[in-house]
Each structure stands twice: as C-alpha cells, then as structure tokens.
Amino acid sequence: MRSEDIREFLQHKPFQPFRITLTDGQTYEVRHPELAMVGRSTVAIGLPAPTEPNPVYDRLVTVSLLHVMQVEPCEVSS
C-alpha cells in the first residue's frame, strides 16, 4: 500500500472512519484523523480505550505499509 493512499483517507472532508486490513487478516479501525500518522514505510495507529470519547489513544501500534492489504470505510453506527 502506498502512504498516499492512507493519507487520502485521513484527509477526506468530512472525515469518514476507516479500517486497515493487514496481510495476516488483522484489522485496525481509525475513528479520528488524529489517531493515525503516516510515514514513508509505516503507519502508526492510535487505539483508544473502548470508553474514550475523545481522540486520545490508549495503545499505539505501528504497521508496515508492505503488510497493508486493504483500506476501506467503516460502517458508521448511529
């Protein structure tokens, strides 16, 4: 996956949450644009606590862009 592809999702107006799927099947949801930072070869994803209403991460994971298989919009719960 190219870094530009993920940046496009982060910069979309209005922001729409999206899911990143890795080659091993693991998924990460980005629910706020401040919770992901794209580098040349990696993306750092902030994972908030389940009850955290603000864009503050509880855990941080860094994944290689080589392992990003798919990026897709998330269903928005009402």
Secondary structure, DSSP 8 states (H G I E B T S, - for coil): --HHHHHHHHH-SS---EEEEETTS-EEEE-SGGGEEE-SSEEEEEE--TT--SS--SEEEEEEGGGEEEEEE-----
